[in-house]
Amino acid sequence: MRKCLDLLYRLSGGLAAFCLFMIAITIVAQVIGRVIGVTIDSTESGGFFLAGSTFLGMAYTLKTGGHVRVSLLVGRLKGRALQLAEVWICAFGAIGCGYLSWQTYGMTHDSWRFGDLSPGLLAVPIWIPQSVMLAGLTILTIAFVDELALILKGRVPGYATPHDTALEGIDLTE
């Protein structure tokens, strides 16, 4: 099960990176279009890919410890108090994200049922980008439940494991 979950998180992170790449492609296409005199609107598609990169990247970022955590209180706790605080935080995150997933599903289903189209030049069925948002929220909910299970087993959650930073090994005092 652990391998499947880790694969899900990596796949989600990879799709988020792909969405970032597609933002760059749409912007480059717009710039080239301006040079050759063709109008290409990248605003709407860029927004869709931005939503995709944001929501698909959240679970991977949580599991790799990349989310900003305010640890003024939790960082001072030890032992059982720390475990209880982390259980409460992960349970709250799982419940909150589960609720958001459920609401997003309702919105996406309604958009599909009514045939809603995006208001821009592309006229994309709006349920498509909403489905990407739903997938990201659902995977984030799974990640919070996964973290909660790790904490309840007495293991270190993924978000708390130390990881290398981009500045690792660079001397900034020079």
LINUR-V230802 format. One record per residue. N is the residue number from 0. RES is the residue in one letter. OMEGA is omega in whole degrees, -180 to 180 (* if undefined). D_FIRST is the distance of its C-alpha to the first C-alpha in Angstrom with 2 decimals. Layout:
# LINUR-V230802
((N:RES:OMEGA:D_FIRST) (N:RES:OMEGA:D_FIRST))
This chain:
# LINUR-V230802
((0:M:-179:0.00) (1:R:-180:3.82) (2:K:179:5.47) (3:C:180:5.16) (4:L:179:6.26) (5:D:176:8.63) (6:L:178:9.85) (7:L:-179:10.60) (8:Y:179:12.50) (9:R:177:14.28) (10:L:178:15.22) (11:S:177:16.57) (12:G:177:18.46) (13:G:177:19.79) (14:L:176:21.06) (15:A:177:22.68) (16:A:177:24.39) (17:F:178:25.52) (18:C:176:27.06) (19:L:177:28.93) (20:F:-180:30.19) (21:M:173:31.39) (22:I:179:33.28) (23:A:180:35.09) (24:I:-179:35.87) (25:T:179:37.34) (26:I:178:39.45) (27:V:177:40.71) (28:A:179:41.56) (29:Q:179:43.49) (30:V:179:45.40) (31:I:178:46.28) (32:G:178:47.29) (33:R:-179:49.68) (34:V:-177:51.22) (35:I:175:51.94) (36:G:178:52.95) (37:V:180:50.07) (38:T:176:48.50) (39:I:-179:44.70) (40:D:180:43.10) (41:S:-176:39.84) (42:T:-176:39.74) (43:E:180:37.85) (44:S:176:35.36) (45:G:177:34.89) (46:G:177:34.17) (47:F:180:31.55) (48:F:176:29.84) (49:L:177:30.22) (50:A:179:28.43) (51:G:-179:25.64) (52:S:180:25.34) (53:T:-174:25.49) (54:F:179:22.95) (55:L:-178:20.41) (56:G:-174:20.75) (57:M:-178:20.26) (58:A:178:16.48) (59:Y:-180:16.51) (60:T:177:19.60) (61:L:-175:18.24) (62:K:180:15.23) (63:T:176:17.71) (64:G:-177:20.41) (65:G:179:22.78) (66:H:175:23.81) (67:V:179:27.19) (68:R:176:26.99) (69:V:-173:30.17) (70:S:178:29.97) (71:L:-180:33.56) (72:L:-175:32.70) (73:V:-180:29.11) (74:G:-180:29.95) (75:R:-178:32.67) (76:L:179:30.62) (77:K:172:29.48) (78:G:-175:27.59) (79:R:179:27.07) (80:A:178:28.72) (81:L:-180:26.34) (82:Q:179:23.28) (83:L:178:24.93) (84:A:-180:25.83) (85:E:175:22.35) (86:V:-179:20.98) (87:W:-178:23.80) (88:I:-179:23.26) (89:C:178:19.55) (90:A:178:20.32) (91:F:178:23.29) (92:G:-180:21.38) (93:A:-180:18.76) (94:I:179:21.70) (95:G:180:23.83) (96:C:176:21.43) (97:G:178:20.51) (98:Y:178:24.27) (99:L:177:24.89) (100:S:180:22.32) (101:W:179:24.09) (102:Q:179:27.48) (103:T:176:26.56) (104:Y:179:25.45) (105:G:179:28.88) (106:M:-179:30.68) (107:T:179:28.97) (108:H:178:29.67) (109:D:179:33.26) (110:S:178:33.74) (111:W:-177:32.60) (112:R:-178:34.74) (113:F:179:37.81) (114:G:-180:37.47) (115:D:177:37.68) (116:L:177:38.37) (117:S:-173:38.22) (118:P:-175:41.69) (119:G:-179:42.15) (120:L:-174:43.59) (121:L:-178:40.45) (122:A:179:40.09) (123:V:173:36.32) (124:P:-169:34.80) (125:I:179:33.46) (126:W:-179:30.38) (127:I:176:28.94) (128:P:177:28.72) (129:Q:178:27.86) (130:S:177:24.81) (131:V:176:23.62) (132:M:179:24.25) (133:L:179:22.35) (134:A:180:19.27) (135:G:179:19.47) (136:L:179:20.02) (137:T:178:17.18) (138:I:176:14.68) (139:L:176:16.53) (140:T:178:16.21) (141:I:-180:12.41) (142:A:178:12.77) (143:F:177:15.31) (144:V:177:13.35) (145:D:179:10.54) (146:E:178:13.60) (147:L:179:15.17) (148:A:178:12.49) (149:L:-179:12.78) (150:I:-179:16.53) (151:L:176:16.75) (152:K:-180:15.13) (153:G:180:17.84) (154:R:179:15.93) (155:V:179:17.25) (156:P:-178:15.84) (157:G:-178:15.33) (158:Y:-177:18.59) (159:A:-179:20.53) (160:T:180:19.83) (161:P:178:22.96) (162:H:180:23.07) (163:D:175:25.98) (164:T:180:28.35) (165:A:-178:30.38) (166:L:-179:33.43) (167:E:176:32.07) (168:G:-180:34.88) (169:I:180:37.52) (170:D:-178:40.64) (171:L:-177:41.83) (172:T:-178:44.95) (173:E:*:47.01))
